[in-house]
Amino acid sequence: MLELHPSLLFFIAAILAAISQGKLRGAIMLATPILTALNLYLTGTDIRSNFSFLGYELTPLRIDSLSILFGYLFCIAAFIAVVFSLHIRDRVQHIAALSYIGGAIGAVFAGDFLTLFLFWEIMAISSAFLIWARRTERSYSAAMRYLIIQVLSGVLLLSGAIFVFYDTGSLAFDKVGLIGISGWLIFIAFGIKCAFPFVHNWLTDAYPEGTPTSTVFLSAFTTKVAVYALARGYPGTELLVYIGAIMTCFPIFYAVIENDLRRVLAYSLINQVGFMVVGIGIGTALALNGAVAHAFNDVIFKGLLFMAMGAVLHVTGRINGSDLGGLYKKMPITTVLCIVGAASISAFPLFSGFVSKSMIMSAALDEGYGWVWLMLLFASAGVFHHAGIKIPYFAFFAHDAKIKAKEPPVNMLLAMGIAAVLCITIGVYPEILYSILPYNIEYTPYDTTHVLAQLQLLFFSALAFVWLNLRGMYPPELPSTNIDVEWFYRKLMPNFICRLAYLIKLSFNATMVRIKYITENLIIKNLKESSDISGTILARGLPIGSMVLWVIILLGFYSILYYLV
């Protein structure tokens, strides 16, 4: 096992899943993340595997304190997501999921840009199949848009890698920084996958269109690979502080008015990634530990919330808040598990979100980012509103929609139960998580200041929600389509391109008609002159073969002009 690249087990499992079925395929899928985690544990850290390929020095495997944390995280996420999806028999979805996880694990252990690019594109292609797996027109369109944007990210990454090699003669994936065109190209590539503002709609557009199970896979890997890449290549880049602060705030407004509860969670995912980006931008040991710790916790509690909403969709066939309500009577276990996820993402004390989010906010204050701290405080209150309260309230409580429902299959409940136990365990015993963080620092989340400040924030946020609801001022759950940045590339840009193409076509047609007219006149004029003047090229005696050739050339030219017009 020590000779195997950690991602290789998932690719082997994908091949085996293609030729197996039933319980055997399920057993293979369950065993793969366990064996991969065991392989990582036995391999240890500070491992590099180098070899030369076509004159390039490549490092397909680099295991250190940063990458191994994400390796363990992805194994845990993969195991939970596989358990959640055991009841389905969709071979394509299973193969795509295993390939997707293999690509994510390969990316975090890549020590050079060429290897990173390879796994980057594997993730893009395989994850698109997870969106297509729902087999609806909306999911097909969303997957195509998603694939185009993800491939664009890969192209930018490869372009940046080429410039890095040109400048340094090396493809090593280490700290890059915003230096030269290479640094900016790679930064934008990472930013697209991280759902930076204005390039974030691939996430909110595609994730809600996946199946109840595929969205759980999608929520765990793509953005976290991007967070890892930023932590590796751009720690301490101050621009990230401002980008991350914006990411924490703007999704709140969309999440509050959104009716599709899985799209609410998609916006919430951007919000949580914003906290991580802020920590990476600050760049201190405490901030970077907080960023990767929050990434670890987010995969689990956000996965739990996506699983809860996936279970609701699986059982009822509905996911809009306006169509749901009263399910706590028929799905009590799912309701409790969803509330655990909501408490975790809201950073309640004794839940996992509290022990990582407070690290980032403390680091912001320590480094003098007081206004950023205020933005993070506002964002924390907003998270409690749309993910901590809105999701469980409108799905399980609110008005009784009188929907026939029951608890989801046992494997779904088991997966949610594992995630809920992890949320509580890490919240109560944060040392378990802190022990595997990349930097050794002393931090105590449960001091009086942190606990009281967070409880006050949560109390007044809950009070505001209740007051706004009673006064009828909270945005109601209504079927609607909310316009976001994607409107520019889904509506405005296509319309502009179509109109521009039509004008170009008209201009081109007019030009071709003019050329055709001039050419015909020249030929006729030449023929008239040749009938009176001896010795011209057309009046001379020429071989029959030569004459035939000229006729073919003229007819061919005329046919091309006629076709173009």
N, C-alpha and C positions, 0 to 999 in steps of 0.2 A: 504493500500500500504506500510505503514511503516514496516509491518511484513515480507515483501518479500525480499529475497536476490536479488540484482540487476540482477544477471544472470538468475534467475528463469523465468522472463518474456520472455526471448528469447527462453528458452526451451519449455515453454508453447506455444509460437507462432510457434515453429517448429512442435509441435504435431498438432496444429490447421491448419497449412499449409498443413499437410499431408492429412487432411480430407476435405479441402476446395479447391476452385478453382476460377479462374477468378478474378473479381474485389474484391470479399470478401477476397481472399488471399492477394491481393495487399494492401488492407486497413489494414489487420492485420500486415503485414510486415512494413508498414509505421508508424502505431501507436506504435509499440513496442519500438523503440528507444526513441520516444517522452515521453512515459509513464515511461520508465526507467530513463531518465534524470530528469523528474519531481519527481520521487521517490527519487533519489539521493539528489535533492535540498531540499525536505521536511525532509529527514532523517538527513542531516547535516553531520558534521565531528566529529572526536573523538568518533567513535562508535566501540565497540567490542562485538562480539557474541561468547561465549564459551560454550562448552559442552563436556562431557566425552563419549568416545566410546571405548569399550573393554579395558578400563584402560588407554587410551590415552587422553590427554587434547588437544582438537582441537579448532581452531578458524577459522571457515569457513567465517566469515565476519569481516574485519577490514577496517574501513573508516577513513582515515586521510588526511592531506593536499597533500600527494604525490599520494595516490591511487585515490582520488576523481578527480584529474586532468585527469588521464588516463581514469577514468570512463566517464567523460564528453566528452573527446576526442573520445572514442570509440562509444558513442551514436551519435555524429556528423558524424563520418565516416560511421557508419551503416546506418544512414538516407540518406546520399548522395549516398552511394553504392546501397541502395534499390531503390531509385528514378531512378538511372541509369539503373537498371535491370528490371524495371516494364514491359517492352515490351515482355519479354520472358515468356514462359509458362512451363518451365522445373521444375517440382515438386521436383525432386531430388536435383537440384541446390539450390532451395529456402530453403529446409529443411537443407541441408548441411551448407548453409550460416548462417542461424539463429543459428544453433548449434555451429558453429565456433565462432560467435560473443559472444554467451553465455559463451563458454569456455574461451575466452579472457577476458571478464569482470569478470568471476569467478576467474581467475588467479590473476588479479591485486588486488582483494579484499581478497585474501586468506591470512590468518594470520598464517598458519602452513604449513609445507612441505607436509604433506599427502594430504591436500586439494589442494595445488598447483599442486601436481603430478596428481591428478584426473583430474583437468581442463586442465593441460598440455597435457594429452593423448587425452582428448576430442577434443582439438584443432587439434592435429596431425591427428586423424582419419577423422574428418569432413572436414578438409581442403584438404585431399587427394581426397575426392569425388568432390571437386570443380575443381581439375585438371582433374580427369576422365571425368568430364561433357562434355568435348570437343569431347569425343568418337572417338579418333583416336589412331592408334597404338603408335605414339610418346607420346601422352598424357598419355596413359596407362603405358608405360615403365617409363616415368618421374615420374608419381605418385607413382609407386612402389618403385623407388629409394628414392623419397622424404619421403615416409611413413617409410621405413626402418631407415633412418637417424633420423627422428623425434622421432620414438619409441626408438631408441638408446639413444637419448637425455633424454627421460623420464626414461629409465632404469638407466642411470647414476645419474639422480636426485634422484630417489628412493634409490639407493645405498648410495649416500651421506647422505640422510635423515636418513637412518638406522644407519650410523656411528655417525651422530649428536646425535641421541637419545641414542646411546650406551655411548657416551662421556659425555653428559649433562643431560640425562634423560628427555629432552624436545624436542618437534617437532616444536617449535615456529620459524617462518620465520622472523628473524631479521638480523642484520649485521652478516655476516659469516666470511669474510676475508679468506686469503690463509693460514689457519692454519690446519695442519693435513691432512689426506687423505680425510676427509669429505669436507673440504673447496675446495680442488682441484677437486674432483668429481663433486660437484655442480657448480663450476666455469666452467668446461668443458661443462657440460650440458647447462648452460646459453650461453656459447660461441658458441655452435653448432647452437642454435636457433637465435643467434645474427649474424651469418654468419661471424665468425672470419676467418682470412686467413687460407687456406688449408682445412677448413670445410665449405666453402661458396658456393660450387657449387650446392647444393640442391636448392638454390634460383635461380641462373641463368639457371639451367637446367629445373626447374619445372614451374616457373611463366610464361615464354613466351608460354608454352604449354596449358595454361588454355583458357577458352572462353573469348571473349571480356569483359564480365561482371565479371566473377569469378576472373580474375586477379586483378581487382580493390579491391575486398574483401581481397585477399591474401596480397596485398601490404600494407594494413593498420594495420594488427593485429600481425602477428607472431613475426616479429623483434621488434615491439614496446613493446610487452609483455616481451621480453628478455631484452630490454633496461630498462624497469621498474624493472625487477628482479635484474639486475646489480646495479641499483641505490639504491635498497633496501638492497642488500646483500654485495656489494663490493664498497661502496663509498670511494674515497681516495686511492684505490689500484693502486700504481704507474705503475704496469705492464700494466694496461689498457691504460695508456697514450701512451705507445709504440705500443701496438696492434692497438689502434684506429688510430694513425698516419699512420701506414702501410695501414689500411683499407681505409683511405681517398685517398691514392695515387695509389695503384696498380690497382684498377678497371678502372682508367682513360685510361690506355693503351689499355685495352680490349674494352672499350666502344667506343674509337675512331675508331677502326678497325672493330667493329661488324656491320653486315648488318641488322640483325633483330632489328627493332627499339624498340620493347618491351624488348628484351634482353639488349639493350643499357640502358634502364631504370632500368633493374634489377641490372646491374653493378653500375649504379648511386645510386641505393638504398643502396648498400653496402657502397659506398662512403659517403653518408649522415649519415648512422648509425655510421660510423667511427668518425665523429665530435661529436656525442653524447657520444661515448665510451671514447673519450679523455676528455670530460667534467666530466664524472663520475670518471675517473681516477684521475683527478686533485683534485676533492673532496671538493673544497671550495663552499661557498654558491652561489657565482656568477657562478661558473662553473656548479654546479648541476642545478641551475635555467636555465642556458643556454642549458644544455643537454635536460631537459624535455621540455623546450620551443621549442627547435628545433625538438624534437619528435612530438610535437603538430603540428607545422607548416609543417613538412615533410609529415605527413599523408594527409594533405590537398593538398599541391602543388604537391606531387608525385602522389596522387590519381587523381588530375586534369590531369596530363600528361598521366597517364595510361588510363584514360577515353578518352582523345583525341585520343590516338593511338588505343584504343578499338573501338572508333567510326569509325576511318579510316578502321580498319579491318572489322568491321560490314558492312560498305558500299561497300568497294572495294574487300574484300576477300584477300587483300594483306597487308603485313606489312614490307617487306624488303625495305630498302632505295633505292636499285637499281631498284625496280619496281614502285616506287612512284614518285611524283613530279607534279607540276602544279595544285594541288588540291585547292589552295587558290581561284581560280575562281569559283569553284563549291561548296566549303564548307567554305565560308568566316567567318561565325560565329564560327565554330570549329577552324579555323585558329587563330582568335583573342583570343579565350579562351586558346588555346595551348600556345600562346605567353605570356599570363599572367602567366601561370604555369612555363614557361621557365624563365621569369624575376624573379619570386619568388625563384626558386631553385638556380638561379645565384646570389641571394642576391642583386638585384638592390635596391637602396634606394626607399622607399615608397611601397615596397613589403615585404611580411611576412618573407622571408628568411633572410633579412638584419637584422631584429631586434632580431633574436635569434642566428645566426651564429656569429655575432660580439661579443656577450657575451662570447662565448667559446674562441674566439681568444684573447679577452682582458684578460680573466682569465689566459690563457697560458702565456702571457707576464707578468702579475702581479706575477706569481709564478716562474718566471725565466726559463720557457721552451722556450727559444728563437728559438732553432732549430726546435722544434715542431711547433711553430708559422710559421716558414718559410715553413714547410711541409703543413700546413693548407692553407697558402697563395697559394702555388703551386696547391693544390687540388681545391681551389676556382676557380682558372683560368681554370683548367681542366674541372670542372663542367660546366662552361660557354661554353666551347668548345663543349662538347658532349651532354649536355642536354639543354643548353641555346640557342645554335646555330644549332647544327647538327640535332636535332629532328625536329624543325619546318622547317628548311631549306630543308632537303631532303624529308620530307613528303609533304610539301605544296608548295615549291618553286622549286629551282634547275631546271632541265629539265622538260618539259611537257611530262608526260607519256601518255597523251591522254586517260585517264581512264574515263569511264562513272561513274559519282558519283553525289551525292546530299547530302544535310544535313541529319544527322541521325535523328531518331525519336525525338519527342519533349521532352520526358522524359530524354533522354540522354543529350540534350542541357540544360535542366533545371538543371540537376545534375551538369554539368560542370559550369553553371552560378553561382550556389550557392557556389561552391568551389572557383571560381574566385573572387566573391565578398568578401569572407572571406580572401583570400590572400591579397587583396587590403586594406580591413578594418583593419586587424591586422598590416599591414605595415604602415598605416597612423596613426592609434591609438593603438600603442603597449601597452598602459596602460591596455587595455581590457584583454590582455593575462597576463601581468605582475601581475595583481591583483589576479590571481588564482595560481600563482607559489608557491611552498612549502616554500620558504624562503623570508622573508621581507628584501629587500635590495634596495638601491637607484642606478638606472642605467639609463643613458641617451644615447640611441643609436645614436641620431641625433646631434652629435657634429661635429665640422668642420673637425677634424682629421679623424674620422671614415668615413664620407661621401666622403671626397676628396680621401682618400686612396682607397676606394672601387671603386669609379668612375674611377680612374686612372687604377686600375687593370682590370676593365671591358673594358675600352677603348683599352688598349694595347693587351688584349686577342682577342678582335674583330679584331683589326688591323692585328694581327698574322694570324687569320683564313682567312681573305681576301687575305693577301699576299701569304700564302701557297696555297690557291685555285687558284689564278691567275698564280702562278708559276708551278701549276700542282704537287705540293709536298704534298698536303693534301691526306691522305689515301683515295682512291676511294671506292665507295660503290659497292662491288663485292659479288656475291654469294659465300660463303665460310663457312668452318667449322673451327673455331678457337680452338686450343688445350689449355685446362686449366688443373687445378689440377685433375679434374674429370677423365682425361685420365687414371690415375693410378688405379682408382677403376672400371672404365667401360671397360677398355681394358687390361692394363698390369696385374692387379691382377687376373681377371678371367682366362686369358691365363695361368698365372703361376699356379693357383690352378688346372686347368684342366690337365696341364702337370704333376704336382705333384701327382694328383689323379691317373693318368694313370700309373706312375712309381710304386706307392704303389700297384695298382691292379696287375701289372706284378709280383712284389715281393711276394704278397700274394698268387697269383695263383701258383707260383713255390713252395712256402712253403707248400701249401695244397697238391700238387702232391707228394711231398716228404713224408709228413705225411701219405698220402694214401698208398704209396708204402711200407713204413715201417710197417704200421698196417696190411696190407695184408700178408706180409711175416711172421709176428709174429703169426697171426692166423693159417696160413698154417703149420708153424713149430710146433705149439702146437698140431694141429690135428694129425700130423705125429707121434709125441712122444706119444700121448694118445693111438694110435693103438697098440703100443708095450709094454707100461708100464701099468700094472694093478694098480689100486688104485688111479690114478690121477683123478682130478675133472671131466674131460671129459669122463673117462672110467668107472666111477662109475654108478651104476643104480640110476637114478633120476626120480622123478615123471614127468609124461607127461607135466603137467602145468608148472613146472619149466623149462623144456627144451624149451617149446614154448616161455616163457618169454625171455630166453637167445637169441633165434633166432630173436625175435622182436627187442631186444636191438642192436644186431649186425647188422641186416639189417637197422635199423634206423640210427645207427652211420655211416654205409657205405653210405646211401642215403644222409646224411648231407654233408659228404666229397665230394661226387659226385656233389651235387648241388653247393657247394662253388667253386669247381674247374671249 
